Amino acid sequence: MSEQWLTSLITKTPQEGYELAIKLSRMGVKYTQPSDAVRSKLRPDYSENSENLIASSQVIATNFQTVSAANNYWRD
């Protein structure tokens, strides 16, 4: 994957920051498993497993912490 998609962690609002955190999480999966076909095949296994969904939420939360810190928690 050579396309540059992440140019900054700076966002205008917490909502944009959270959406970036989700994008970071999704891109992490895409980098780890670059095959669209394999990801599509695996999706039913993890999408209906509560432990996997909680783990996904934890990854998003960690990424949101990173984005929040980069934005000084949106404080002036």
C-alpha positions as CSV (number, residue, x, y, z in Angstrom):
1,M,0.0,0.0,0.0
2,S,1.7,3.1,-1.2
3,E,-1.1,5.6,-1.3
4,Q,-0.8,8.4,1.2
5,W,-4.1,8.8,3.0
6,L,-3.0,10.1,6.4
7,T,-1.7,13.6,6.1
8,S,-2.5,14.9,9.6
9,L,-4.1,13.9,12.9
10,I,-5.4,17.4,13.4
11,T,-9.2,17.7,13.1
12,K,-11.6,20.5,13.7
13,T,-14.0,18.8,16.1
14,P,-14.1,15.7,18.4
15,Q,-16.6,14.1,15.9
16,E,-14.1,14.4,13.1
17,G,-11.5,13.1,15.5
18,Y,-13.6,10.0,16.2
19,E,-14.2,9.4,12.5
20,L,-10.5,9.6,12.0
21,A,-10.0,7.1,14.8
22,I,-12.3,4.7,13.0
23,K,-10.5,5.3,9.7
24,L,-7.1,4.6,11.5
25,S,-8.6,1.3,12.9
26,R,-10.0,0.2,9.5
27,M,-6.7,1.0,7.7
28,G,-4.8,-1.0,10.3
29,V,-6.9,-4.0,9.4
30,K,-6.4,-3.3,5.7
31,Y,-2.6,-3.1,6.1
32,T,-2.6,-6.3,8.1
33,Q,-4.7,-8.2,5.6
34,P,-4.5,-6.5,2.2
35,S,-6.7,-9.0,0.4
36,D,-10.3,-7.6,0.0
37,A,-11.4,-11.2,-0.7
38,V,-10.0,-12.5,2.5
39,R,-11.4,-9.7,4.6
40,S,-14.8,-10.2,3.1
41,K,-14.6,-13.9,3.8
42,L,-13.6,-13.3,7.5
43,R,-16.1,-10.5,8.1
44,P,-19.1,-12.8,9.1
45,D,-16.9,-14.6,11.7
46,Y,-16.0,-11.4,13.6
47,S,-19.0,-9.3,12.9
48,E,-21.3,-11.5,15.0
49,N,-18.8,-12.2,17.8
50,S,-19.3,-10.0,20.8
51,E,-15.7,-10.4,22.0
52,N,-14.3,-9.4,18.5
53,L,-16.7,-6.4,18.4
54,I,-15.5,-5.3,21.9
55,A,-11.9,-5.7,20.7
56,S,-12.6,-3.5,17.7
57,S,-14.1,-0.9,19.9
58,Q,-11.0,-0.9,22.1
59,V,-8.8,-0.3,19.1
60,I,-11.0,2.6,18.0
61,A,-10.8,4.0,21.6
62,T,-7.0,3.8,21.6
63,N,-6.8,5.5,18.2
64,F,-9.3,8.2,19.5
65,Q,-7.0,8.8,22.5
66,T,-4.1,9.4,20.1
67,V,-6.1,11.8,17.9
68,S,-7.4,13.6,20.9
69,A,-3.9,14.1,22.3
70,A,-2.7,15.4,18.9
71,N,-5.5,17.9,19.0
72,N,-4.9,19.0,22.6
73,Y,-8.3,17.6,23.4
74,W,-9.9,20.4,21.3
75,R,-9.1,23.0,24.0
76,D,-7.8,26.4,23.0
